[in-house]
Amino acid sequence: MSIYDKLSQLDIVLPPVSVPAAAYVPFVQTGNLIFLSGHIARQDGKPWVGQLGLTMTTDDAKPAARAVAIDLLGTLAAACLAAGKTLDDVKRIVKVLSLVNSTATYTEQHLVTNGCSELLGQVFGPVGAHARSAFGVAQLPMGACVEIELIAELG
């Protein structure tokens, strides 16, 4: 099954690439690697604001990380297109780095990030298994609860 069929089966419509909010580009390709800039969680087109351990729970934020994964897939699709390829040409999701807006005592950043990682696994199967880091940070741009970046390899 193609990646696009899998996305359709999961009822996921890929969004267009977000316009950068500062001095950076949405993605960079070097060799066969594509580096996606960090994407913040959005809900209804606005930053998904919250701080884990204060105004949000792990169960509240896991869907936010899944929403970031969908945005990342939209950007990855655009990066593939720019390279003359499609999401079906992704050889591997290499690495995910997740920043979770959280209090100093909150320790479940890894569980929040599962919202992203689990979706990548559903969409790409074994190709979606990736290395990962999940950090707690004191704040994120616009008060977002989660920001995630991704590295993928094209075949």
C-alpha positions in Angstrom: 0.0 0.0 0.0 1.4 3.4 -0.9 2.0 6.0 1.8 -0.8 8.1 0.2 -3.3 5.2 0.5 -2.3 4.7 4.1 -2.9 8.4 4.8 -6.3 8.2 3.1 -7.1 5.1 5.2 -6.2 7.0 8.3 -8.4 9.9 7.1 -5.4 12.3 7.1 -5.3 15.2 4.6 -1.8 16.7 4.4 -1.6 20.4 5.0 0.4 22.8 2.9 3.8 23.9 4.1 3.5 26.5 6.9 5.1 29.9 6.2 8.1 30.3 8.5 7.6 32.6 11.5 11.2 33.8 11.6 14.4 33.7 9.6 14.6 30.0 8.5 13.3 27.7 5.8 10.8 24.8 6.3 13.3 22.2 5.1 16.8 21.6 3.8 18.0 18.7 1.7 21.7 17.6 1.7 22.5 14.4 -0.1 19.7 12.0 0.6 18.8 13.5 3.9 15.9 16.0 4.5 16.0 18.1 7.6 12.6 19.6 8.6 12.5 22.6 10.8 10.7 22.5 14.0 6.9 22.6 13.7 4.8 23.8 16.7 1.5 22.2 17.6 -1.5 23.9 16.1 -5.2 23.5 16.8 -7.8 25.1 14.6 -5.0 27.0 12.8 -3.7 28.6 16.0 -0.8 27.6 18.3 -1.9 24.8 20.6 -1.0 26.6 23.8 -0.2 24.9 27.1 2.4 23.8 29.6 2.6 20.2 30.7 2.4 19.8 34.4 0.6 23.1 34.8 -2.3 23.6 32.3 -2.1 20.3 30.3 -1.8 16.6 31.0 0.1 14.0 29.0 -3.3 12.8 27.6 -4.1 16.3 26.5 -0.8 16.8 24.7 -0.3 13.5 23.0 -2.9 14.5 20.3 -1.0 17.8 19.9 2.2 15.8 19.1 0.1 13.7 16.6 -1.1 17.0 15.0 2.6 18.1 14.7 3.4 14.8 12.9 0.7 15.5 10.3 2.1 19.0 9.7 5.6 17.5 9.4 4.3 15.0 6.9 2.9 17.9 4.8 6.3 19.6 4.8 8.1 16.3 4.1 5.8 15.7 1.1 6.7 19.2 -0.2 10.4 18.4 0.3 10.0 15.2 -1.5 8.3 17.0 -4.4 11.1 19.5 -4.5 13.5 16.6 -4.9 11.4 15.0 -7.7 10.2 12.3 -5.4 7.1 11.4 -3.3 6.5 10.1 0.3 6.7 6.6 -1.2 10.4 7.3 -1.8 11.2 7.9 1.9 13.7 5.2 2.8 13.7 5.9 6.5 12.5 8.3 9.1 15.9 8.8 10.8 15.3 11.0 13.8 12.6 12.9 15.7 13.5 15.6 18.2 10.7 16.8 20.4 10.5 19.8 22.7 7.7 19.8 25.3 6.7 23.0 27.1 6.7 21.7 30.7 7.2 22.5 34.3 10.5 21.6 36.0 8.8 18.6 37.8 7.0 17.2 34.7 8.7 14.0 33.5 6.5 12.4 30.7 7.9 14.3 27.7 8.6 10.9 26.1 4.9 9.9 26.4 3.7 13.1 24.8 6.1 12.5 21.9 4.6 9.1 21.3 1.7 10.9 19.7 4.1 11.8 16.8 6.1 8.5 16.8 3.1 6.3 16.8 1.6 8.1 13.8 4.9 7.8 11.9 4.9 4.1 12.6 1.3 3.8 11.4 2.0 5.7 8.2 5.5 4.3 7.2 5.5 0.9 9.0 9.1 -0.3 9.7 10.5 2.6 7.7 8.9 4.9 10.3 10.9 3.5 13.2 13.3 6.2 14.2 15.8 7.4 16.8 14.3 10.1 19.1 15.0 12.6 21.8 12.3 14.3 23.9 13.2 17.3 26.0 11.3 19.4 28.5 11.7 23.1 28.0 10.6 26.2 29.9 8.8 27.7 27.0 8.2 27.4 23.2 7.4 30.0 20.5 3.9 31.5 20.9 3.3 29.3 24.1 2.9 26.1 22.1 2.8 22.9 24.1 5.0 20.9 21.7 7.5 21.5 18.9 9.0 18.7 16.8 11.6 18.5 14.1 12.4 15.5 11.9 15.1 14.1 9.7 14.2 11.7 6.9 16.3 9.8 4.3 15.2 9.5 0.6 15.8 6.4 -1.4 
